Each structure stands twice: as structure tokens, then as C-alpha cells.
Amino acid sequence: MTGIAPPARPIVRDVAASLTRVELTWVEKQIENWIRFGRVVEDKVLDRRRRVVGFAPNSLFAFVRWTSNDYGTVSSRIDIVRAITLGERYQTLPFVRPGGDILLHINGWPKVERVLQAIDAVEGLGLDPADAAPDHWRHVHNRLTAGHQPRAYTRERHDAWLLRRSVAP
């Protein structure tokens, strides 16, 4: 019996199936999960405190999580994540489905604040942080984790990233 072999990977006909989704919660002064940057392509409101946003494959976003109790801040976290494509390996992250390529993962308010300043610096160049080179966010993660100051993102580095991306397969 002869037949046609099925494709190696399923063809994505439903774009929504390929999105990376993030659940955001906002309970004033208790739980604040929010997106600092990224291009949201889907936004579903679940109730007055929760919503789910979706990101297209290979897009970057920053996800900030902050919680407190009666005595003050319990945790502060920021993750910069690249949304994955279907069939690609990924790392799991709370509130992110299915997960993503985690470029930066920082805990503790002093370091989170430094990441937010690095994001502001990229915006100061007139660039959307979601368009910055993923390697820059890995660099920021590694330098802050080691207790060092990250190098600034420059227009020249961004131009080199755009050129590299245009010739890479």
C-alpha cells in the first residue's frame, strides 16, 4: 500500500494556537503582575482583576511580578522572555503558557529596579525594548547576577543586531 507520509511538523492553521499567553493579576497593594514592554496581539479580560495577554512567536516581552503583605514587599521579579514557536523547546515560568526562552530572570527590588532602568535606557535611544537584541537582555541578566554594571545598549549594537538578523537563516 502506498501513501503520502504526514508532514514532520503539523501545519499551524490557527494563529491563536501558536501564541504565548501570560496571565496578569492586579490586586492593589497585594499582587501586581504586569507587562513592562512587548507587543500584545491578544487580550482577554477574565474579570476585574485578571486578564490574559498573548504574544506572537519570537516576540520579546518583559513580565513583572510583585507581591506584598501587611509588612511590606514579599517578592519582586522581572523576566524578559522570547515567545516560542510551536514545537520549540522552552523553559517554564509561572503564569506563562506554555513557557518561553527566558533571556533575563531577576529577583529582588534593587536588581529589578536596575533592569527597569536598562529598559528605560533602551527607550531613551528611541527604540522599543521588544526590538532590542535578545543577547543584550542575556548580558544584563549575567552582569546583574554577578553584581556588575551591565554595558549600555547602543544604536551601533542595535544596527549590528538588525544586520545579523537579516542574514541569519
C-alpha atoms as an extended CHARMM CRD file, in Angstrom:
* protein
*
       169  EXT
         1         1  MET       CA              0.0000000000        0.0000000000        0.0000000000  PROA      1               0.0000000000
         2         2  THR       CA              1.3890000000        3.3920000000       -0.9450000000  PROA      2               0.0000000000
         3         3  GLY       CA              0.5510000000        6.6660000000        0.6450000000  PROA      3               0.0000000000
         4         4  ILE       CA              1.8030000000       10.1060000000        1.4430000000  PROA      4               0.0000000000
         5         5  ALA       CA              3.7910000000       10.4840000000        4.6260000000  PROA      5               0.0000000000
         6         6  PRO       CA              2.4510000000       13.0800000000        7.0740000000  PROA      6               0.0000000000
         7         7  PRO       CA              4.4710000000       16.2940000000        7.4360000000  PROA      7               0.0000000000
         8         8  ALA       CA              7.2050000000       16.2760000000       10.0810000000  PROA      8               0.0000000000
         9         9  ARG       CA              5.5130000000       19.1240000000       11.9600000000  PROA      9               0.0000000000
        10        10  PRO       CA              1.8270000000       19.9470000000       11.9760000000  PROA      10              0.0000000000
        11        11  ILE       CA              0.8630000000       22.9640000000        9.9090000000  PROA      11              0.0000000000
        12        12  VAL       CA             -0.4240000000       25.7810000000       12.0900000000  PROA      12              0.0000000000
        13        13  ARG       CA             -3.7490000000       26.8900000000       10.7170000000  PROA      13              0.0000000000
        14        14  ASP       CA             -4.9150000000       28.5830000000       13.8930000000  PROA      14              0.0000000000
        15        15  VAL       CA             -2.6510000000       31.5050000000       14.7820000000  PROA      15              0.0000000000
        16        16  ALA       CA             -4.1350000000       31.6290000000       18.2810000000  PROA      16              0.0000000000
        17        17  ALA       CA             -2.7270000000       28.1490000000       18.9820000000  PROA      17              0.0000000000
        18        18  SER       CA              0.8100000000       29.4520000000       18.4640000000  PROA      18              0.0000000000
        19        19  LEU       CA              0.6000000000       32.3380000000       20.9560000000  PROA      19              0.0000000000
        20        20  THR       CA              2.4190000000       32.5250000000       24.2670000000  PROA      20              0.0000000000
        21        21  ARG       CA             -0.0820000000       33.6430000000       26.8850000000  PROA      21              0.0000000000
        22        22  VAL       CA              0.5690000000       35.4600000000       30.1590000000  PROA      22              0.0000000000
        23        23  GLU       CA             -1.9610000000       35.7010000000       32.9860000000  PROA      23              0.0000000000
        24        24  LEU       CA             -1.9050000000       39.1220000000       34.6430000000  PROA      24              0.0000000000
        25        25  THR       CA             -3.3720000000       39.7960000000       38.0790000000  PROA      25              0.0000000000
        26        26  TRP       CA             -3.8460000000       43.1540000000       39.7690000000  PROA      26              0.0000000000
        27        27  VAL       CA             -4.9910000000       43.3280000000       43.3990000000  PROA      27              0.0000000000
        28        28  GLU       CA             -3.9130000000       46.7870000000       44.5290000000  PROA      28              0.0000000000
        29        29  LYS       CA             -1.0360000000       46.7360000000       47.0470000000  PROA      29              0.0000000000
        30        30  GLN       CA             -1.0770000000       42.9100000000       47.1940000000  PROA      30              0.0000000000
        31        31  ILE       CA             -0.4240000000       41.2850000000       43.8080000000  PROA      31              0.0000000000
        32        32  GLU       CA              0.6470000000       43.2050000000       40.7380000000  PROA      32              0.0000000000
        33        33  ASN       CA              1.6300000000       41.1940000000       37.6440000000  PROA      33              0.0000000000
        34        34  TRP       CA              2.0920000000       43.3730000000       34.5850000000  PROA      34              0.0000000000
        35        35  ILE       CA              3.8190000000       43.6580000000       31.2210000000  PROA      35              0.0000000000
        36        36  ARG       CA              6.5520000000       46.3110000000       31.0430000000  PROA      36              0.0000000000
        37        37  PHE       CA              7.0700000000       46.0010000000       27.2830000000  PROA      37              0.0000000000
        38        38  GLY       CA              6.0340000000       43.7530000000       24.4200000000  PROA      38              0.0000000000
        39        39  ARG       CA              3.5470000000       43.7140000000       21.5750000000  PROA      39              0.0000000000
        40        40  VAL       CA              0.3000000000       42.2020000000       22.8030000000  PROA      40              0.0000000000
        41        41  VAL       CA             -1.6200000000       40.5320000000       19.9480000000  PROA      41              0.0000000000
        42        42  GLU       CA             -4.4200000000       39.0930000000       22.0970000000  PROA      42              0.0000000000
        43        43  ASP       CA             -6.0420000000       40.4900000000       25.2300000000  PROA      43              0.0000000000
        44        44  LYS       CA             -8.8180000000       38.6770000000       27.1250000000  PROA      44              0.0000000000
        45        45  VAL       CA            -10.3370000000       40.1260000000       30.2860000000  PROA      45              0.0000000000
        46        46  LEU       CA            -11.2620000000       37.3160000000       32.6990000000  PROA      46              0.0000000000
        47        47  ASP       CA            -12.6610000000       39.5040000000       35.4820000000  PROA      47              0.0000000000
        48        48  ARG       CA            -11.9350000000       42.9020000000       37.0120000000  PROA      48              0.0000000000
        49        49  ARG       CA             -8.6430000000       41.6860000000       38.4980000000  PROA      49              0.0000000000
        50        50  ARG       CA             -7.3650000000       39.2240000000       35.8990000000  PROA      50              0.0000000000
        51        51  ARG       CA             -6.6800000000       39.1680000000       32.1880000000  PROA      51              0.0000000000
        52        52  VAL       CA             -4.6750000000       37.0550000000       29.7700000000  PROA      52              0.0000000000
        53        53  VAL       CA             -2.4830000000       38.5970000000       27.0730000000  PROA      53              0.0000000000
        54        54  GLY       CA             -0.9520000000       36.7760000000       24.1110000000  PROA      54              0.0000000000
        55        55  PHE       CA              2.3450000000       37.3130000000       22.2730000000  PROA      55              0.0000000000
        56        56  ALA       CA              3.2860000000       36.1830000000       18.7640000000  PROA      56              0.0000000000
        57        57  PRO       CA              6.1030000000       33.6430000000       18.3190000000  PROA      57              0.0000000000
        58        58  ASN       CA              9.6400000000       35.0940000000       18.5280000000  PROA      58              0.0000000000
        59        59  SER       CA              8.4640000000       38.3600000000       20.0840000000  PROA      59              0.0000000000
        60        60  LEU       CA             10.0320000000       39.6690000000       23.3000000000  PROA      60              0.0000000000
        61        61  PHE       CA              8.2020000000       40.8450000000       26.4000000000  PROA      61              0.0000000000
        62        62  ALA       CA              9.0250000000       41.8400000000       29.9760000000  PROA      62              0.0000000000
        63        63  PHE       CA              6.8550000000       40.3510000000       32.7190000000  PROA      63              0.0000000000
        64        64  VAL       CA              6.9890000000       41.9750000000       36.1730000000  PROA      64              0.0000000000
        65        65  ARG       CA              5.6390000000       40.2230000000       39.2660000000  PROA      65              0.0000000000
        66        66  TRP       CA              5.3230000000       41.9580000000       42.6270000000  PROA      66              0.0000000000
        67        67  THR       CA              3.6140000000       40.7530000000       45.8220000000  PROA      67              0.0000000000
        68        68  SER       CA              3.3080000000       42.1870000000       49.3180000000  PROA      68              0.0000000000
        69        69  ASN       CA              1.6270000000       41.5640000000       52.6390000000  PROA      69              0.0000000000
        70        70  ASP       CA              0.8760000000       43.6790000000       55.7370000000  PROA      70              0.0000000000
        71        71  TYR       CA              4.6020000000       44.0050000000       56.4560000000  PROA      71              0.0000000000
        72        72  GLY       CA              5.7740000000       45.1330000000       53.0100000000  PROA      72              0.0000000000
        73        73  THR       CA              7.1170000000       43.6510000000       49.8020000000  PROA      73              0.0000000000
        74        74  VAL       CA              7.3140000000       39.8590000000       49.7480000000  PROA      74              0.0000000000
        75        75  SER       CA              8.7880000000       39.4500000000       46.2750000000  PROA      75              0.0000000000
        76        76  SER       CA              9.7740000000       41.4440000000       43.2000000000  PROA      76              0.0000000000
        77        77  ARG       CA             10.6710000000       39.7070000000       39.9370000000  PROA      77              0.0000000000
        78        78  ILE       CA             11.1680000000       40.5900000000       36.3130000000  PROA      78              0.0000000000
        79        79  ASP       CA             11.5680000000       38.2100000000       33.4070000000  PROA      79              0.0000000000
        80        80  ILE       CA             12.3570000000       39.1170000000       29.8310000000  PROA      80              0.0000000000
        81        81  VAL       CA             11.0960000000       36.3000000000       27.6490000000  PROA      81              0.0000000000
        82        82  ARG       CA             11.1050000000       35.3880000000       23.9670000000  PROA      82              0.0000000000
        83        83  ALA       CA              7.8090000000       33.8000000000       22.9510000000  PROA      83              0.0000000000
        84        84  ILE       CA              8.4320000000       30.3810000000       21.4230000000  PROA      84              0.0000000000
        85        85  THR       CA              7.2370000000       28.8110000000       18.2020000000  PROA      85              0.0000000000
        86        86  LEU       CA              5.2670000000       25.5600000000       18.2050000000  PROA      86              0.0000000000
        87        87  GLY       CA              7.4950000000       22.5300000000       18.6810000000  PROA      87              0.0000000000
        88        88  GLU       CA             10.3910000000       24.5690000000       20.0800000000  PROA      88              0.0000000000
        89        89  ARG       CA             11.9540000000       23.7870000000       23.4560000000  PROA      89              0.0000000000
        90        90  TYR       CA             11.0900000000       26.1690000000       26.2660000000  PROA      90              0.0000000000
        91        91  GLN       CA             11.5260000000       26.9180000000       29.9440000000  PROA      91              0.0000000000
        92        92  THR       CA              8.5060000000       27.0820000000       32.2130000000  PROA      92              0.0000000000
        93        93  LEU       CA              7.6260000000       30.2390000000       34.0800000000  PROA      93              0.0000000000
        94        94  PRO       CA              4.7010000000       30.8680000000       36.4480000000  PROA      94              0.0000000000
        95        95  PHE       CA              1.6970000000       32.4630000000       34.7180000000  PROA      95              0.0000000000
        96        96  VAL       CA              3.2610000000       31.9890000000       31.2360000000  PROA      96              0.0000000000
        97        97  ARG       CA              1.7990000000       29.2850000000       28.9890000000  PROA      97              0.0000000000
        98        98  PRO       CA              3.3210000000       27.2050000000       27.6510000000  PROA      98              0.0000000000
        99        99  GLY       CA              6.5950000000       28.9210000000       28.6440000000  PROA      99              0.0000000000
       100       100  GLY       CA              9.3350000000       30.6810000000       26.7390000000  PROA      100             0.0000000000
       101       101  ASP       CA             13.0000000000       31.3160000000       26.1660000000  PROA      101             0.0000000000
       102       102  ILE       CA             13.9180000000       33.1860000000       29.3480000000  PROA      102             0.0000000000
       103       103  LEU       CA             16.5340000000       35.7970000000       28.4640000000  PROA      103             0.0000000000
       104       104  LEU       CA             16.5840000000       37.5130000000       31.8560000000  PROA      104             0.0000000000
       105       105  HSD       CA             15.2950000000       36.4210000000       35.2740000000  PROA      105             0.0000000000
       106       106  ILE       CA             15.9810000000       38.7790000000       38.1820000000  PROA      106             0.0000000000
       107       107  ASN       CA             14.6830000000       38.7050000000       41.7730000000  PROA      107             0.0000000000
       108       108  GLY       CA             14.7820000000       41.4150000000       44.4370000000  PROA      108             0.0000000000
       109       109  TRP       CA             13.7150000000       45.0310000000       44.1220000000  PROA      109             0.0000000000
       110       110  PRO       CA             17.1880000000       46.6620000000       43.8440000000  PROA      110             0.0000000000
       111       111  LYS       CA             18.0920000000       44.4540000000       40.8530000000  PROA      111             0.0000000000
       112       112  VAL       CA             14.5940000000       44.6690000000       39.3440000000  PROA      112             0.0000000000
       113       113  GLU       CA             14.9100000000       48.4510000000       39.5030000000  PROA      113             0.0000000000
       114       114  ARG       CA             18.2300000000       48.2650000000       37.6300000000  PROA      114             0.0000000000
       115       115  VAL       CA             16.5750000000       46.1750000000       34.8980000000  PROA      115             0.0000000000
       116       116  LEU       CA             13.7830000000       48.7450000000       34.6390000000  PROA      116             0.0000000000
       117       117  GLN       CA             16.4660000000       51.4360000000       34.2640000000  PROA      117             0.0000000000
       118       118  ALA       CA             18.1190000000       49.3860000000       31.4900000000  PROA      118             0.0000000000
       119       119  ILE       CA             14.7320000000       49.1760000000       29.7390000000  PROA      119             0.0000000000
       120       120  ASP       CA             14.3100000000       52.9490000000       30.1180000000  PROA      120             0.0000000000
       121       121  ALA       CA             17.7950000000       53.4510000000       28.6160000000  PROA      121             0.0000000000
       122       122  VAL       CA             16.8430000000       51.4450000000       25.5150000000  PROA      122             0.0000000000
       123       123  GLU       CA             13.6770000000       53.5220000000       25.1870000000  PROA      123             0.0000000000
       124       124  GLY       CA             15.8400000000       56.6340000000       25.5960000000  PROA      124             0.0000000000
       125       125  LEU       CA             17.5470000000       55.6870000000       22.3190000000  PROA      125             0.0000000000
       126       126  GLY       CA             14.1490000000       55.8820000000       20.6150000000  PROA      126             0.0000000000
       127       127  LEU       CA             13.9140000000       52.0830000000       20.3650000000  PROA      127             0.0000000000
       128       128  ASP       CA             11.2240000000       49.7020000000       21.5220000000  PROA      128             0.0000000000
       129       129  PRO       CA             12.8510000000       47.3120000000       24.0470000000  PROA      129             0.0000000000
       130       130  ALA       CA             10.9740000000       44.4730000000       22.3160000000  PROA      130             0.0000000000
       131       131  ASP       CA             13.1490000000       45.1680000000       19.2460000000  PROA      131             0.0000000000
       132       132  ALA       CA             16.4730000000       45.1070000000       21.1390000000  PROA      132             0.0000000000
       133       133  ALA       CA             18.8760000000       42.2360000000       20.6030000000  PROA      133             0.0000000000
       134       134  PRO       CA             17.9690000000       39.2270000000       22.7820000000  PROA      134             0.0000000000
       135       135  ASP       CA             21.6900000000       38.9300000000       23.6120000000  PROA      135             0.0000000000
       136       136  HSD       CA             21.5250000000       42.3280000000       25.3230000000  PROA      136             0.0000000000
       137       137  TRP       CA             18.9360000000       41.0750000000       27.8000000000  PROA      137             0.0000000000
       138       138  ARG       CA             21.0610000000       37.9550000000       28.4570000000  PROA      138             0.0000000000
       139       139  HSD       CA             24.0310000000       40.2660000000       29.0460000000  PROA      139             0.0000000000
       140       140  VAL       CA             22.0240000000       42.3980000000       31.5140000000  PROA      140             0.0000000000
       141       141  HSD       CA             20.9540000000       39.2190000000       33.3560000000  PROA      141             0.0000000000
       142       142  ASN       CA             24.5020000000       37.8680000000       33.5940000000  PROA      142             0.0000000000
       143       143  ARG       CA             26.0640000000       41.1650000000       34.7130000000  PROA      143             0.0000000000
       144       144  LEU       CA             23.4470000000       41.8790000000       37.3820000000  PROA      144             0.0000000000
       145       145  THR       CA             23.5890000000       38.2950000000       38.6550000000  PROA      145             0.0000000000
       146       146  ALA       CA             27.3730000000       38.6860000000       39.0380000000  PROA      146             0.0000000000
       147       147  GLY       CA             26.9400000000       42.0470000000       40.7920000000  PROA      147             0.0000000000
       148       148  HSD       CA             28.3550000000       44.1210000000       37.9400000000  PROA      148             0.0000000000
       149       149  GLN       CA             27.0490000000       47.0520000000       35.9340000000  PROA      149             0.0000000000
       150       150  PRO       CA             25.7110000000       45.9860000000       32.5130000000  PROA      150             0.0000000000
       151       151  ARG       CA             27.0710000000       47.7310000000       29.4340000000  PROA      151             0.0000000000
       152       152  ALA       CA             24.6950000000       50.1660000000       27.7970000000  PROA      152             0.0000000000
       153       153  TYR       CA             22.7830000000       49.2050000000       24.6670000000  PROA      153             0.0000000000
       154       154  THR       CA             23.8480000000       51.4600000000       21.8150000000  PROA      154             0.0000000000
       155       155  ARG       CA             22.4640000000       52.4210000000       18.4420000000  PROA      155             0.0000000000
       156       156  GLU       CA             25.5260000000       50.7380000000       16.8400000000  PROA      156             0.0000000000
       157       157  ARG       CA             24.8390000000       47.4760000000       18.6600000000  PROA      157             0.0000000000
       158       158  HSD       CA             21.2020000000       47.6600000000       17.5960000000  PROA      158             0.0000000000
       159       159  ASP       CA             22.1900000000       48.2330000000       13.9560000000  PROA      159             0.0000000000
       160       160  ALA       CA             24.5550000000       45.2300000000       14.1540000000  PROA      160             0.0000000000
       161       161  TRP       CA             21.6840000000       43.1220000000       15.5730000000  PROA      161             0.0000000000
       162       162  LEU       CA             19.3750000000       44.1620000000       12.7320000000  PROA      162             0.0000000000
       163       163  LEU       CA             22.0440000000       43.3020000000       10.1600000000  PROA      163             0.0000000000
       164       164  ARG       CA             22.7580000000       39.9200000000       11.7760000000  PROA      164             0.0000000000
       165       165  ARG       CA             19.0460000000       39.1260000000       11.9180000000  PROA      165             0.0000000000
       166       166  SER       CA             18.5970000000       39.9990000000        8.2540000000  PROA      166             0.0000000000
       167       167  VAL       CA             21.2580000000       37.4930000000        7.0900000000  PROA      167             0.0000000000
       168       168  ALA       CA             20.6350000000       34.6930000000        9.6260000000  PROA      168             0.0000000000
       169       169  PRO       CA             18.5280000000       31.7410000000        8.4670000000  PROA      169             0.0000000000
